[in-house]
Amino acid sequence: MRCIPDLVNTNATANMTLAADYIKQEIVNVLNSYGISMQLGRDIYNEWRIILAGFFVAVGCALIWLLALQALTGVVVWFPILAIVATSIAATAYFWYNYYNVRTSRGY
């Protein structure tokens, strides 16, 4: 037997609806409060130059980043390919060298 509440036949759904309505009303009250909206508006009005400068700095950084990605795409693609090829050649040479040493030392 499981202990699962039956939300359809109880007042739990009504209580949850009342709680949701209360929370929604409290959020609306906080957002509509005179003090917070006035402070926010005043801050934006007083500091609009800094906000605008931050916006342009962010856009500039994004453009520089995109140009760097575009310029370095070849390096990003070719470096791993060349590194894997060089590592494969070095590993092959190492194993052939060891094979040759083992073969000649045993007199095969």
Steps between C-alpha positions, in 0.01 A plus 500: 500500500645836400459830674404726212278797579177523308500861380178471306273417792657726763532869562871492412442634149293786636771578755770491231295736282456742790873487575589564136260796485649641821857468370404659168334793677805552723731507197276755331497710818879500522540588133245778524641651816581865459841492663660227291377628166604857584847386608541290187387782274725748678800268473443447128452874446816591691724226361383468139841603370673217686236251386542615138881485526478148644277399212746629241795338678314167499416533130863591423630201695257273318612629160867459591428147618322416174785643292754302704301181449481568128873576475610202711270240348779358287728463802225343707431243227848424368697492826326190641521326162873565468560410865325165456694425180832592666418292807403204282827524303704528821320201658549293187873583489536420870331162471693406185826598675414286803396213272832524314697502828316198640534313170874564463580433866342156491667407171188450290 
